[in-house]
Amino acid sequence: MIYLLISIISSVSLFICFKEFSKRNINTHAAITINYLTAFIMSFIYCKKSISLNQIIESEWLFHSLALGILFIIMFNVMAITTQRLGISIGSMASKMSLIIPVIGAYVFNLVTEIPTIQIFGIFLALLSVYLILKRGKRNSKPISIALVLFCGSGIVDFIINYVQESYLALSSDFPLFIMIVFLVAFLSGIIRNIIIEVKFTIENILAGLILGIPNYLSIFYVLKSLNELGGVIVFPILNIGIVLISSIISFWIYNEQLSRVNWLGIFIACISIILVLL
C-alpha cells in the first residue's frame, strides 16, 4: 500500500508544481521539456532490462512509443495550462476522469466484446460529474474548453497505453524499455518545439524541470509496483479517487480556489463513478 500512497502523492505534486510555476514566473514549456529528460534518465538508471538498439528498432511498439512521446509533451502542457488557468481541482479531475475513454475505446475497437451494465452506469455518472465539476458560477466565468481538451487528450493517451499493453507488452518484459523511449521522444519533441518558439532554458527553468521530473517518474514507477502488489481492481479506484480528492482539498485550503456546492457534488459523484467504471 505504501507504493500506492507514493504514486498518489507524486501525481498530486505535479499539479502543485504547475501552480507554483505560474506564481514564480517559471517558463512551463521549458520546465516540462527538462522534466522528460529527468524522467528518461531515471527510467534508464532503473531499467533492469538490457538495452539493444536493434531490439528497439525491430520492436512492434516502436511507432506507438513515438506517437505517445509527442502526445505526452502536448498533453502535459495542456495539463499545466488547465491547472494554472482553472485550478488544481479542475486539472486533476479532467485528467483522471478521462479513464472512461479507454473503456469506451476498448469496446469500439473490439478489445472487449461488451461493457457490463454497472460500467455503463459508471460512465454516465462520470459524464455527469464532469459537467458538474466544470460548471462555472457567475463569479468564475473562465472558459473551460482547455479542460475538455485535457479530458479527451488524456483519455486518448490512456487508451493507446492500454492498447499497447494488451497487444504488444502483455507477454513480454519490454514495458520499462517502452516507457523509457516514450520519455526520450517527449524530451526531443519538447526541445524541437522550444527551439521553434525560441524558449530560453534559464537556470530557474532547468531546476524547475528537474524537480518536476522526479514526481512524474515516481508516479508511473510506483503505480506499476502497486499493480504488481495489489492488482488493478484495488489500485486504480484508490489512485484516481485519491488524486481527485487530495487535489481538490489542496486547491481549496492552500490556494483558495473557489468550488461551489455543485462542484463538490460533482467531485463526490466522480469518486462513485470511478469505482463503478473500474469494477
C-alpha positions in Angstrom: 0.0 0.0 0.0 3.0 2.3 0.6 3.7 2.2 -3.2 0.2 3.3 -4.0 0.5 6.2 -1.5 3.7 7.4 -3.0 2.1 7.3 -6.5 -0.8 9.4 -5.3 1.4 11.9 -3.6 3.7 12.1 -6.7 0.7 12.7 -9.0 -0.7 15.4 -6.8 2.7 17.0 -6.7 2.6 17.5 -10.4 -0.4 19.8 -10.2 1.2 21.7 -7.3 4.3 22.2 -9.3 2.3 23.6 -12.2 0.5 26.0 -9.8 3.8 27.1 -8.3 5.4 27.6 -11.7 2.8 30.3 -12.6 3.3 32.0 -9.3 7.1 32.1 -9.6 7.2 33.1 -13.3 8.8 29.8 -14.4 8.5 29.1 -18.1 6.3 26.0 -18.0 7.2 24.8 -21.5 10.9 24.7 -20.8 10.4 23.1 -17.4 8.2 20.4 -18.9 10.8 19.6 -21.6 13.6 19.2 -18.9 11.2 17.2 -16.8 11.1 14.5 -19.5 14.9 14.4 -19.7 14.9 13.8 -15.9 12.2 11.1 -16.3 14.2 9.5 -19.1 17.5 9.4 -17.1 15.7 7.9 -14.0 14.0 5.3 -16.2 17.4 4.5 -17.8 19.0 4.1 -14.4 16.3 1.8 -13.0 15.8 -0.2 -16.2 16.9 -3.7 -15.3 16.5 -5.0 -18.9 19.4 -5.0 -21.3 19.1 -2.3 -23.9 19.6 -3.1 -27.6 19.2 -0.6 -30.4 18.3 -3.3 -32.8 15.6 -4.6 -30.4 14.1 -1.2 -30.2 14.1 -0.6 -33.9 12.6 -4.0 -34.6 10.0 -3.8 -31.8 6.3 -3.9 -32.7 5.6 -1.0 -30.3 8.2 1.5 -31.7 5.7 3.5 -33.7 3.3 3.7 -30.7 6.2 4.9 -28.5 7.0 7.7 -30.9 3.3 8.8 -31.1 2.9 8.6 -27.3 6.1 10.7 -26.8 4.7 13.5 -28.9 1.3 13.2 -27.1 3.0 13.2 -23.7 4.6 16.6 -24.3 1.5 18.1 -25.7 -0.9 16.8 -23.0 1.5 17.7 -20.2 1.5 21.3 -21.4 -2.3 21.2 -21.7 -2.4 19.8 -18.1 -0.2 22.7 -16.9 -2.3 25.3 -18.7 -5.5 23.8 -17.3 -4.1 23.8 -13.7 -2.8 27.3 -14.0 -5.9 28.8 -15.5 -8.7 26.8 -13.9 -7.2 25.4 -10.8 -5.7 22.2 -9.3 -9.1 20.6 -8.8 -10.2 21.1 -12.4 -6.9 19.9 -13.7 -6.8 16.8 -11.7 -10.4 15.9 -12.4 -10.1 16.5 -16.2 -7.0 14.2 -16.4 -8.3 11.5 -14.1 -11.9 11.3 -15.2 -10.7 10.6 -18.7 -10.5 6.9 -17.6 -13.9 6.4 -19.2 -12.5 7.0 -22.7 -10.3 3.8 -22.7 -13.3 1.8 -21.5 -15.4 3.1 -24.4 -12.5 2.8 -26.9 -11.9 -0.8 -25.9 -15.5 -1.6 -26.8 -15.5 0.4 -30.1 -12.3 -1.3 -31.3 -13.4 -4.7 -30.2 -10.8 -5.1 -27.4 -13.7 -6.1 -25.3 -17.0 -7.7 -26.5 -19.3 -5.9 -24.1 -19.5 -3.3 -21.3 -21.2 -4.5 -18.1 -24.3 -2.6 -17.2 -22.7 -1.3 -14.0 -19.8 0.2 -16.0 -22.3 1.9 -18.4 -23.9 3.5 -15.3 -20.5 4.5 -14.1 -19.7 6.1 -17.5 -23.0 8.0 -17.3 -22.1 9.2 -13.7 -18.6 10.2 -14.9 -20.0 12.4 -17.7 -22.4 13.9 -15.2 -19.6 14.6 -12.7 -17.5 16.3 -15.5 -20.4 18.6 -16.2 -21.0 19.4 -12.5 -17.3 20.0 -11.7 -16.8 22.2 -14.8 -19.9 24.2 -14.2 -18.8 27.7 -13.5 -20.7 30.3 -11.5 -21.2 33.9 -12.3 -18.1 34.8 -10.2 -15.9 32.4 -12.1 -16.6 32.6 -15.9 -13.2 31.5 -17.2 -13.6 29.3 -20.3 -13.3 25.6 -19.6 -12.6 24.5 -23.2 -8.9 23.7 -22.3 -10.2 21.3 -19.6 -12.3 19.5 -22.1 -9.2 19.2 -24.4 -7.3 17.7 -21.4 -10.1 15.3 -20.7 -10.2 14.0 -24.2 -6.5 14.0 -24.8 -5.7 12.2 -21.5 -8.3 9.6 -22.4 -6.7 9.0 -25.8 -3.2 8.6 -24.2 -4.6 6.1 -21.7 -6.3 4.2 -24.5 -3.1 4.0 -26.5 -1.1 2.8 -23.5 -3.8 0.2 -22.7 -3.9 -0.9 -26.3 -0.1 -1.3 -26.5 0.0 -3.1 -23.1 -2.7 -5.6 -24.2 -1.5 -6.1 -27.8 2.3 -6.0 -27.6 3.6 -6.0 -24.0 1.3 -8.3 -22.1 3.6 -11.3 -22.6 6.9 -9.5 -22.6 9.0 -7.5 -20.2 9.5 -4.6 -22.5 7.3 -2.1 -20.7 10.2 -0.3 -18.8 12.0 0.0 -22.1 8.9 1.2 -23.9 8.2 3.9 -21.4 11.8 5.0 -21.4 11.6 5.5 -25.2 8.4 7.5 -24.7 10.2 9.8 -22.2 13.1 10.3 -24.6 10.8 11.1 -27.6 8.8 13.5 -25.4 12.1 15.3 -24.4 13.3 15.6 -28.0 9.9 16.8 -29.2 9.9 19.5 -26.4 13.4 20.6 -27.5 12.3 21.0 -31.1 9.2 22.9 -30.1 11.1 25.2 -27.8 13.7 25.9 -30.5 10.9 26.9 -32.9 9.2 29.2 -30.5 12.6 30.4 -29.1 12.1 29.5 -25.5 15.2 30.2 -23.3 16.4 27.5 -20.9 17.4 29.5 -17.9 18.8 28.0 -14.7 15.5 28.5 -13.0 13.6 26.7 -15.7 16.1 23.8 -15.7 15.9 23.4 -11.9 12.1 23.5 -12.1 12.2 20.8 -14.8 14.4 18.6 -12.7 12.1 19.0 -9.7 9.0 18.2 -11.9 10.6 15.2 -13.5 11.1 13.4 -10.2 7.4 13.1 -9.2 6.5 12.5 -12.8 8.7 9.4 -13.0 7.8 8.2 -9.5 4.1 8.4 -10.2 4.5 6.0 -13.1 7.1 3.8 -11.4 5.2 3.2 -8.2 1.8 2.7 -9.8 3.4 -0.2 -11.7 4.8 -1.6 -8.5 1.4 -1.1 -6.9 -0.2 -3.1 -9.7 2.2 -6.0 -9.2 1.4 -5.9 -5.4 -2.3 -5.2 -5.2 -3.8 -5.6 -8.7 -5.7 -3.1 -10.9 -9.1 -3.7 -9.1 -7.7 -2.1 -6.0 -5.1 0.2 -7.4 -7.0 2.2 -10.0 -10.0 3.2 -7.9 -7.9 4.3 -4.9 -5.3 6.0 -7.1 -7.8 8.1 -9.1 -10.1 8.9 -6.2 -7.1 9.8 -4.0 -5.7 12.2 -6.6 -9.0 13.9 -7.2 -9.9 14.3 -3.6 -6.5 15.4 -2.3 -6.0 17.8 -5.2 -9.4 19.3 -4.5 -8.7 19.7 -0.8 -5.3 21.3 -1.5 -6.8 23.7 -4.1 -9.4 24.8 -1.6 -7.4 25.1 1.6 -4.0 26.2 0.3 -4.7 28.1 -3.0 -8.2 29.4 -2.0 -9.7 28.1 -5.3 -13.5 28.6 -5.1 -15.6 25.5 -5.5 -19.4 25.7 -5.4 -21.6 23.1 -3.8 -22.4 21.9 -7.3 -18.6 21.4 -7.9 -18.2 19.4 -4.7 -21.2 17.3 -5.6 -19.5 16.6 -9.0 -16.3 15.5 -7.2 -18.4 13.1 -5.0 -20.1 11.7 -8.0 -16.8 11.4 -9.8 -15.4 9.2 -7.0 -18.5 6.9 -7.2 -18.2 6.7 -11.0 -14.5 5.7 -10.7 -15.4 2.7 -8.6 -18.2 1.6 -10.9 -16.2 2.0 -14.1 -13.3 0.0 -12.8 -15.4 -2.8 -11.3 
